[in-house]
Structures are given as structure tokens and as C-alpha cells.
């Protein structure tokens, strides 16, 4: 299920992501299965990540960010230049269990 964010949520997450470094880098091959798997691992661990997309075309960068978000069930928080900020909340642990 895709994550939906309000404007207030986006603002809060953008501020939180400001200090982060990119966790994943996407090359010219785009969103390959290996890249998607790495984004999955990063989101599972951190919830909020930055992805650096190494493409020169703005529309292609935007599409890669949208594709990664769709493939991982995350939301695109913000895009600036070659950086895409993705957010996916960690699933809640069943009652009485700690992660």
C-alpha cells in the first residue's frame, strides 16, 4: 500500500532528511532489481533515505524516483537536483514484541 503524506508530514520529513547523506546511488542503468533491493534494505533499516540518481535528464531522474517509490511502497518526500528523498514507515511490531 503506498504511503500518503500531508504537507505537514512532508515538511517535517524534509527537515529531518536535511542532515542525511545519500544511502543509495542509482547509475545510468536506472532502477535495476539490485538497486530496488538495496533501496528496500535501506528503507527497512532507516525509514527515511536519500537516493542519488546519476542521470543528467531531469525527467528520467523524476521517473526513476517514482519507479523506486512504487516498487518499494514508499512515498517521494522531495526531489532536489539529483537527490530523491524516500519515506516508508517501519511496520509496527505485534503487541509485546520488540524489534
Backbone bond lengths (Angstrom), bond angles and torsions (degrees), N, CA, C in turn:
res aa  C-N    CA-C-N  psi(-1)  N-CA   C-N-CA  omega(-1)  CA-C   N-CA-C  phi
1 X - - - 1.446 - - 1.523 109.00 -
2 X 1.319 118.22 125.76 1.460 119.93 -179.66 1.527 111.82 -65.61
3 X 1.292 114.76 149.59 1.461 121.79 179.43 1.523 108.29 -86.44
4 X 1.338 116.82 132.76 1.464 119.40 174.91 1.526 108.23 -110.82
5 X 1.316 115.36 138.33 1.458 120.97 -176.60 1.514 110.52 -122.94
6 X 1.320 115.84 141.61 1.458 120.23 173.33 1.523 108.51 -83.36
7 X 1.316 116.53 169.35 1.466 120.49 178.11 1.525 110.24 -61.35
8 X 1.316 116.67 -36.96 1.471 120.82 179.11 1.535 110.97 -66.14
9 X 1.344 116.07 -41.74 1.465 120.47 176.69 1.522 110.53 -61.24
10 X 1.332 117.11 -46.31 1.464 121.12 179.92 1.522 111.73 -59.41
11 X 1.320 115.82 -43.25 1.459 120.24 179.86 1.527 111.22 -62.44
12 X 1.318 115.78 -44.30 1.474 120.80 179.71 1.523 110.63 -64.41
13 X 1.336 117.24 -43.07 1.460 120.77 -179.07 1.524 112.11 -69.47
14 X 1.337 117.69 -37.16 1.469 120.44 176.37 1.520 110.41 -61.24
15 X 1.325 116.98 -42.30 1.463 120.40 179.09 1.523 110.60 -64.33
16 X 1.327 116.23 -40.42 1.466 120.89 -179.80 1.534 110.91 -67.62
17 X 1.333 116.81 -34.64 1.468 121.49 -177.06 1.522 112.79 -79.44
18 X 1.311 117.33 -14.26 1.459 120.74 -175.40 1.530 112.68 -53.55
19 X 1.307 117.12 -40.39 1.466 121.15 -176.12 1.528 113.12 -84.33
20 X 1.311 118.31 -6.26 1.467 121.35 -176.98 1.522 111.85 -78.06
21 X 1.313 114.73 151.41 1.460 122.59 171.46 1.530 107.06 -99.19
22 X 1.338 119.05 154.72 1.462 119.95 178.04 1.523 111.98 -59.87
23 X 1.338 116.36 131.32 1.466 122.04 179.76 1.521 111.22 -86.29
24 X 1.333 116.26 -33.35 1.460 122.12 -174.06 1.520 108.00 -131.38
25 X 1.322 115.83 143.48 1.456 121.15 176.27 1.522 108.37 -120.17
26 X 1.325 116.23 130.58 1.459 122.19 -179.44 1.524 107.93 -105.80
27 X 1.334 116.00 124.63 1.456 120.79 -179.51 1.517 111.63 -87.79
28 X 1.321 115.66 -163.44 1.459 121.91 -176.36 1.521 112.98 -70.17
29 X 1.342 117.98 -14.92 1.464 120.89 178.32 1.528 111.15 -76.36
30 X 1.322 116.85 -14.30 1.467 120.61 177.27 1.509 112.60 82.06
31 X 1.316 115.87 -150.43 1.464 122.17 -175.24 1.517 112.74 -83.05
32 X 1.320 116.51 73.14 1.460 121.76 178.46 1.529 109.36 -72.50
33 X 1.331 117.95 164.95 1.469 119.99 177.30 1.540 112.62 -56.66
34 X 1.325 117.62 -34.70 1.462 120.16 178.32 1.529 111.23 -66.92
35 X 1.322 116.67 -40.17 1.469 120.94 178.18 1.524 110.12 -65.90
36 X 1.327 116.54 -43.41 1.467 120.43 179.00 1.528 110.44 -61.83
37 X 1.328 116.61 -41.48 1.464 120.07 178.26 1.528 110.83 -63.04
38 X 1.324 117.69 -39.90 1.468 121.08 179.18 1.530 110.89 -67.21
39 X 1.324 117.22 -39.69 1.463 120.83 176.66 1.525 109.53 -63.93
40 X 1.328 117.69 -40.91 1.477 122.14 176.43 1.521 110.68 -57.17
41 X 1.339 116.26 -48.29 1.478 120.21 -179.37 1.523 110.76 -62.37
42 X 1.321 117.11 -43.69 1.465 120.82 -178.62 1.527 110.80 -65.13
43 X 1.335 117.56 -42.18 1.465 120.27 178.77 1.524 111.66 -66.68
44 X 1.329 117.08 -37.81 1.465 120.61 179.03 1.528 110.82 -63.92
45 X 1.317 115.56 -34.02 1.467 119.41 -178.42 1.523 112.61 -85.11
46 X 1.327 118.13 -40.30 1.469 121.40 -169.68 1.526 116.17 -112.97
47 X 1.306 120.32 -19.03 1.465 125.46 -174.90 1.530 113.42 71.45
48 X 1.301 117.75 -46.85 1.465 123.18 -176.73 1.522 108.24 -119.60
49 X 1.338 116.83 119.74 1.466 119.75 -176.81 1.521 110.69 -136.24
50 X 1.328 113.83 159.91 1.459 121.06 170.94 1.523 107.76 -109.96
51 X 1.335 114.93 138.21 1.457 121.73 177.93 1.519 107.15 -121.37
52 X 1.324 116.57 128.57 1.467 121.08 177.47 1.521 108.23 -97.35
53 X 1.320 116.06 121.48 1.466 122.05 -178.38 1.527 107.73 -104.39
54 X 1.333 116.65 113.29 1.458 122.93 -173.81 1.523 113.09 -87.78
55 X 1.317 117.06 46.60 1.458 121.31 177.14 1.519 108.95 -112.70
56 X 1.327 116.88 148.22 1.457 120.33 -178.16 1.528 113.22 -85.56
57 X 1.324 117.44 -29.03 1.457 121.08 -177.23 1.534 111.13 -80.22
58 X 1.311 116.80 123.83 1.470 122.52 -176.90 1.529 111.60 -59.58
59 X 1.323 117.47 -44.08 1.464 120.71 -178.74 1.527 111.56 -65.27
60 X 1.328 116.38 -38.56 1.473 120.18 177.24 1.521 110.52 -64.94
61 X 1.341 117.59 -42.17 1.476 120.94 177.84 1.525 110.22 -60.15
62 X 1.322 116.15 -44.63 1.460 120.44 179.92 1.526 110.26 -61.54
63 X 1.330 116.53 -44.02 1.462 120.91 -179.16 1.524 111.61 -64.47
64 X 1.330 117.69 -41.38 1.466 121.19 178.67 1.533 109.74 -61.77
65 X 1.326 116.98 -42.80 1.467 120.17 177.71 1.511 111.94 -61.44
66 X 1.332 116.95 -44.09 1.470 121.57 178.32 1.528 110.71 -63.98
67 X 1.336 116.55 -41.76 1.469 120.82 179.94 1.526 111.25 -64.36
68 X 1.335 117.02 -42.54 1.471 120.20 178.40 1.526 110.91 -63.33
69 X 1.327 116.08 -42.36 1.462 120.01 178.93 1.528 110.41 -62.67
70 X 1.325 117.42 -44.59 1.459 120.94 -179.63 1.525 111.86 -65.07
71 X 1.330 116.94 -40.75 1.459 121.44 -177.93 1.524 112.76 -69.12
72 X 1.331 116.88 -26.58 1.464 120.32 -176.24 1.521 113.33 -107.43
73 X 1.320 117.67 -3.93 1.464 120.27 -178.65 1.515 112.54 73.66
74 X 1.315 116.79 26.23 1.463 122.25 -178.57 1.526 109.97 -102.30
75 X 1.320 115.06 172.41 1.459 121.34 176.02 1.522 108.89 -113.09
76 X 1.323 115.98 140.75 1.461 120.28 172.84 1.523 106.54 -80.19
77 X 1.328 116.12 114.78 1.457 121.23 -179.86 1.519 110.26 -79.46
78 X 1.339 115.60 -45.87 1.461 120.19 -175.23 1.517 108.88 -163.37
79 X 1.312 115.80 154.48 1.461 122.59 173.65 1.511 107.33 -130.26
80 X 1.319 116.14 132.69 1.458 120.13 174.25 1.529 107.16 -144.97
81 X 1.314 115.98 118.65 1.462 120.01 -178.12 1.514 110.51 60.92
82 X 1.318 115.89 -124.77 1.460 120.93 -178.74 1.526 112.63 -96.88
83 X 1.330 117.14 11.07 1.461 122.06 -178.05 1.527 110.15 -107.10
84 X 1.334 115.04 133.16 1.461 122.42 174.11 1.522 106.94 -119.95
85 X 1.327 116.92 129.74 1.466 121.69 177.51 1.518 107.55 -101.08
86 X 1.341 115.72 124.00 1.458 121.74 -179.66 1.522 109.98 -115.88
87 X 1.343 115.94 146.10 1.460 121.29 178.42 1.522 109.22 -136.47
88 X 1.331 114.81 133.22 1.459 121.94 171.36 1.522 107.11 -145.25
89 X 1.338 117.47 117.48 1.464 118.69 -178.61 1.526 110.80 -65.17
90 X 1.325 114.69 147.51 1.460 119.50 175.96 1.519 108.33 -68.31
91 X 1.327 116.94 143.61 1.460 117.99 177.12 1.522 109.62 -65.39
92 X 1.313 115.37 143.19 1.464 118.96 -178.72 1.516 109.03 -72.75
93 X 1.349 115.47 137.37 1.459 121.09 178.62 1.527 108.65 -72.92
94 X 1.334 116.63 145.13 1.459 118.65 176.38 1.538 110.48 -58.59
95 X 1.319 116.78 155.42 1.461 121.29 -177.84 1.519 111.99 -51.56
96 X 1.322 114.91 133.49 1.462 121.40 176.02 1.505 114.83 85.24
97 X 1.322 118.69 -3.83 1.456 120.25 -179.99 1.512 109.78 -108.50
98 X 1.308 116.19 142.47 1.464 123.38 175.98 1.511 107.90 -108.63
99 X 1.314 117.28 150.61 1.468 121.11 176.14 1.493 110.44 -83.98
